[in-house]
Amino acid sequence: MAETSISTYRSAIIDALAEEMRNDAGVFLMGEDIGKAGGVFKQTEGLFIEFGAERVIDTPISEPGAFGMAVGAAMTGMRPVFEVMFGDFMTLIMDQLVNQAAKVAYMSNGQFTVPLVVRTTMGTGSSLGPQHSQSLYAWACHVPGLKVAVPSTPADAKGLYKSAIRDANPVLIFEDRMLYGLKGPVAVGETSLVPLGQAVVARGGRDLTVVAVGRMVQHALKAAERLSEDGIEIEVVDPRTLLPLDVETIACSVRRTNRALVVDGGAQQYGAGAEIAQSINEAAFDWLDAPVIRLCAENIPVPISRTLEPLVQPDESRIVAKVKELLVGHRWPDREDDSP
């Protein structure tokens, strides 16, 4: 058994960054207010004190310029971790991310790599409005050359960060702000590594598979407890990384339970939920007793109102209701018997 300690999601990320910076002098951090201030959500707290201004670099409020320097540094063999304060501001670095960082290895025939990590926050729950609350990971998942991770636990946050920093490719990690205070066991040292592209069954079950992304995993686990009281046992699968997506682990679960619900905090249209659902159709269609159903964020801007904001996102109660609906109300349409 690996040695573990209890840590918050935020502290697990800070520990991962510190460990990799100690292990590799080429690892350094860049971002707005990450130095003496310790990050707007205290997500780099203490690192400036240990590593100083040369390795924890406060950048100007110019995401395109600073990110361009990070891409160049990665091409020379450094391993920058670049922070975008809010995921909504990914729009400001998309040209250099999509057309440069993601393409360099291919266009140089492997002569250059871009071992770069982009970290950012996302999600609702803070009443920060439509320009600071979006979950835009599906955008990055459309780009060949990138990897995308969405950790849902402290252990995965630490393990995915350590793997991402060591990877030779650009990796984006989306952190849900509402998870920063979440506590859980985290492995110590090298045993904490979590491979990119490997999903995990967060809870076993027999009646239905719920594939949940990011914070939705925590909602799904709470929903599973409530459903268990009614004799319904759902299996919760956490992809952990969306690109690459571990379709086989997801499909294996669906082949056991014969039904699937995909829960995604991003907007439903053209989202990660759609990709996961279709991947299930392609890999496990013959085992399905009902269509795959999605439960995603509403296709509207996120309201700033504390009353309205919770209404646009899936939560524990909506998952419970959708599971019951899928088990009882959804069936394949009756088909005439075509057998001779």
C-alpha positions, 0 to 999 in steps of 0.5 A: 500500500502506498503511503498517503496523507490527507490533503485539499485539492488546492494543496495537492496541486501546490505539492505537485508543483513544488515536488516537480520544481525541486526535481527539475530545475527546468520547471518554472511557473508563469502567470498573473498574481502567482508570485507574492500574492500566491494566486487569486485563489491561493493556488500557488501559495508558498511557492514564491517564498521557496523558489523566488521570482526567477521561477515563480514569475508574475507576468503582465496582464498580457496573456498572448505575450506571456504565453508566447514566451512560455511556448518559446521556453518549452521549445528550448527544453524548459518545462513552463507551467503557465497559468491562465487566471480564468478559463474564459481567458483561454480565448486570448492565447488560442492562436499560440496554443492551437496553431503553434504549441499544438503543431510544433512537434508535427511540423518539425518532424519531432525535432522540437517538442513543447513540454508545456502545462497550461493550468486554469480555473473554471466552473460555476458556484462563485457568482462571477458571471458569464465571462468568468464561469465557463467550462471550455475544455471541449474547445481544447479537446478538438485540437490534435497535439494537445492533451486535456485533463480535468481532475476531480479529487486531490489525489488525481489533481496531484498525480495528473499535474506530475504526469503533465509536467513530465510529458513532452506535449502541451497539456491543459489542466482545468481546475474547478474552483469549487473543488479547492477545499475538497479533502481526500487521501493523496499518495506520497512521492512517485506513487502519486503519479496518475497516467494521462489517458487512464480513466478510473471507476470511482464507485462500482455498481450494477444498474447504470453507468454514470460517466462524469467530468470534473466536479460532476464526479462528486455530484455523481458520487453523492447521487449514488449514495441517495440512489442506493437507499432506493436499491439502485446501484450506479457505477461512476466512471471518472475519465480524468483526462478527456484527451486522450479519452480512455474509451475502453474503461468506460465501455467495459463499465457500460457492457456490465450495466447496459445503460449510460448517463453522461454528466458534463459541466460544460455546455451540451451543444458540441461538448465533451458529453457528446463525444463521450456518448458517441464513443459509448455508442461505437464501443458498446452499442450491442450491450445497451438496453436504452439510448445513452443520455446526456445531462449537461450545462444549459446552452446559455451564458452563466448568470451572475445571480446567486439564485439563477446560477445553480439552475444552469448546471447538473447537480446531485438532485438532477442526476438522481432524477435523470438516472431514475428516468433512464432506468424506467422511462427510456427504452429502445423503440419496439421493433418488428420481428424481422426474423424469418 
